[in-house]
């Protein structure tokens, strides 16, 4: 039994190392990509095939206006990361992140956040922390919005539930 375990461990070490060497030799990287970016999927993303109608993009722009009582709130703190970049802390109340419900029907009180840098969407966030590796030089505005599971922005009395800060990056 002891020999079997030893051989298993040796196989894992050499097999894993060989796999990484082959991957590196063929230019394979382990970087993630934005699933919302069509260029990451061969340049085409057929929303109709995903069960979305032709007005799918317009739906993303139509806010869900919530009553003020018990509406979610959002605040943010942006701090320098000790190594590089910035750490964004998204502070919410009356709101639960629901990654398992992404792109499904709206459920009151849950969803995800969108992060924007100078008005350009950085991506979705399904938790309270995000590391931002780099920001452009100069004056930069970072904005966080709360969104429903089906990606519609949340609002109260027509005002988006959002938080933003502006900083100067040298």
Rosetta blueprint (number, residue, H / E / L):
1 X L
2 X H
3 X H
4 X H
5 X H
6 X H
7 X H
8 X H
9 X H
10 X H
11 X H
12 X H
13 X H
14 X H
15 X H
16 X H
17 X H
18 X H
19 X H
20 X H
21 X H
22 X H
23 X H
24 X H
25 X H
26 X L
27 X L
28 X L
29 X L
30 X L
31 X L
32 X L
33 X L
34 X L
35 X L
36 X L
37 X L
38 X H
39 X H
40 X H
41 X H
42 X L
43 X L
44 X L
45 X L
46 X L
47 X L
48 X H
49 X H
50 X H
51 X L
52 X L
53 X L
54 X L
55 X L
56 X H
57 X H
58 X H
59 X H
60 X H
61 X H
62 X L
63 X L
64 X E
65 X E
66 X E
67 X L
68 X L
69 X L
70 X L
71 X L
72 X L
73 X E
74 X E
75 X E
76 X E
77 X E
78 X E
79 X E
80 X E
81 X L
82 X L
83 X L
84 X L
85 X L
86 X E
87 X E
88 X E
89 X E
90 X E
91 X E
92 X E
93 X E
94 X L
95 X L
96 X E
97 X E
98 X L
99 X H
100 X H
101 X H
102 X L
103 X L
104 X L
105 X L
106 X L
107 X L
108 X L
109 X L
110 X E
111 X E
112 X E
113 X E
114 X E
115 X E
116 X E
117 X E
118 X L
119 X L
120 X E
121 X E
122 X E
123 X E
124 X E
125 X E
126 X L
127 X L
128 X L
129 X E
130 X E
131 X E
132 X E
133 X L
134 X L
135 X L
136 X L
137 X L
138 X E
139 X E
140 X E
141 X E
142 X E
143 X E
144 X E
145 X E
146 X E
147 X E
148 X L
149 X L
150 X L
151 X L
152 X L
153 X E
154 X E
155 X E
156 X E
157 X L
158 X L
159 X E
160 X E
161 X L
162 X E
163 X E
164 X E
165 X E
166 X E
167 X E
168 X E
169 X E
170 X L
